[in-house]
Amino acid sequence: MGVKDKSLPFSLVEIEKLAREHPTPFYIYNEEGIRKSARDLNEAFSWVDGFREYFAVKATPNPHILAILKEEGLGADCSSYSELLLTERAGITGENIMFTSNDTPAAEFQEAKRLSAIINLDDITHISFLEKSAGIPEVVSVRYNPGSLREGNAIIGKPEEAKYGFTRDQIFEGYEILREKGVKRFGLHTMVISNELNPDYFIETAKMLFDLAIEVKEKLGIKTEFINMGGGIGIPYKPEEKPVDLNQISQGIKALYQDKIAATDLHPLRITMECGRVITGPHGYLVSEVLHLKDTYRKYVGLDACMANLMRPGMYGAYHHITVLGKEDEAQGEIYDITGSLCENNDKFAIERALPKVEIGDLVVIHDAGAHGHSMGFNYNGKLRSAEFLQKPDGSFDMIRRAETIEDHFATLNF
Ligand SMILES: *Cc1c(COP(=O)(O)O)cnc(C)c1O
C-alpha cells in the first residue's frame, strides 16, 4: 500500500446522493477550507500595516467564491474585462481590485479605470497606451521582470524568457515618466514563481522588491507605496508533500522589513500579494464516474470527466491525487491510466497510477482542483463544462454554477 490517502470533507453516501440529482462530472468547493486558507494568509501577515491579498480571480472565477473571500477581507486580482465585471458584480470595487494584465486591450484599461482599480502595468509602452485609452490615474503599479537576476521555476519558466514585465532600467525610466504624467502613488509588482513550495523563494522576492524600492527612492526620490509579490504559493498536490509554512514566509519577510525598510521614510511600505492557488486550490474537487474499463497494453479507467474539465495534468503533466470513493482503505493493487474521452492521447488525469481495483460505476474524486481547474476548462470535442457546487459549513451543497447545456454551446452558431 502507498502513502496515506488524502482526506475528503464529504463521504461516498453524500456524493452518491448528489450524483443522483445532478449528473457527474461536477466540481465541489469546500467553504470552510477556503475561509481558513484566506484567514491563515491574513493572520500570517497581520504585522504588516495594510497587508492585502488580492485573490487571483482566474483561479476560481465564481461570484459566490469571490463573495466569501470579500467577507474574509480579500481583494481581487483581475487580468481581463470579464474578470473585472465579475469582480464588480461580487461587490469588490476600487482599490480592492488589482488589475494585472498583459497585452492589454484599450477597453480593459478603460474598465479598470472606471472601477478605480489599481492598474499594474506590464510594459513601459503601456504608459502612453493607458494615457491615450483611459487617462493616467493617480495610482499606478509597474511589473518588474528581473531577467537573469532570478531563476523562476518549471511552471512559469525563466524570467528572461517570460513575456511579462519591465526590465530593470525600464522601471526607473517608467517611474519618471509616470511622475511627469501626474502619478502620485506608486506600486512595484513582480511574479517570477508559480506553484512553489519553498518559502525561501518568496522571502527572496520580497528582498528583491525592497531593494528596488530603496534604489528607486535614492535615484529618483520617489516613494513606493506598496509592493505586490504576485501569486505563486504552491500547494501539496502529492500526499507526501507539505503545505507551505506561511508564517515562515512572513517572518522571513518581517526580518528583512525591519532591517531594510522600518527605519527609512519608505515605512510604512504596504505588502500585497495576488495568490489564487493557495486559497482555493486544496478545497476544490472534481467528481467523476467510471464509465469504462479497458485492458490492452495497459489498463485504462475511462471517466465521464475529461481534460476539458481539468487540463492541468494534460497541459503540465501535473499530479492530481485521485481517490476511489468508498475504497480509501483498500490495497492499491492495480496500475491504471485514468483517461477522459477527448481524441487526444494526453487526455489522462493520471498515468500508471496505483489504485484499488476499480469497477464501472465507481465514483472518483480528483483532488486539489479548486484553482485553475474549472476555469481552465474548454469545449474541445464539443464537451460541455460542468456544474460547480459549494459545500456549506453545515455540509449541504449549493449549486453555484449550473452545467452547460447543448443550447449554451450552440448559442453562438448560425444554423
Ligand atoms: C496566475 C497569476 C496569479 C495567481 O497565481 P497562483 O499560482 O494561483 O497563486 C497571480 N498574479 C498573476 C499576474 C498571475 O498571472
The ligand as an SDF file (V2000), in Angstrom:
LIG
                    3D

 15 15  0  0  0  0  0  0  0  0999 V2000
   -1.9370   33.4310  -12.2960 C   0  0  0  0  0  0  0  0  0  0  0  0
   -1.4740   34.6510  -11.6270 C   0  0  0  0  0  0  0  0  0  0  0  0
   -1.5990   34.7970  -10.2400 C   0  0  0  0  0  0  0  0  0  0  0  0
   -2.0740   33.6880   -9.3460 C   0  0  0  0  0  0  0  0  0  0  0  0
   -1.2010   32.6090   -9.3470 O   0  0  0  0  0  0  0  0  0  0  0  0
   -1.3970   31.4040   -8.2890 P   0  0  0  0  0  0  0  0  0  0  0  0
   -0.4170   30.3800   -8.7630 O   0  0  0  0  0  0  0  0  0  0  0  0
   -2.7960   30.9430   -8.4510 O   0  0  0  0  0  0  0  0  0  0  0  0
   -1.1030   31.9380   -6.9570 O   0  0  0  0  0  0  0  0  0  0  0  0
   -1.2480   35.9990   -9.6820 C   0  0  0  0  0  0  0  0  0  0  0  0
   -0.7870   37.0230  -10.4250 N   0  0  0  0  0  0  0  0  0  0  0  0
   -0.6440   36.9190  -11.7640 C   0  0  0  0  0  0  0  0  0  0  0  0
   -0.1370   38.0810  -12.5130 C   0  0  0  0  0  0  0  0  0  0  0  0
   -0.9630   35.7350  -12.4040 C   0  0  0  0  0  0  0  0  0  0  0  0
   -0.7960   35.6370  -13.7250 O   0  0  0  0  0  0  0  0  0  0  0  0
  1  2  1  0
  2  3  1  0
  2 14  2  0
  3  4  1  0
  3 10  2  0
  4  5  1  0
  5  6  1  0
  6  7  2  0
  6  8  1  0
  6  9  1  0
 10 11  1  0
 11 12  2  0
 12 13  1  0
 12 14  1  0
 14 15  1  0
M  END
$$$$
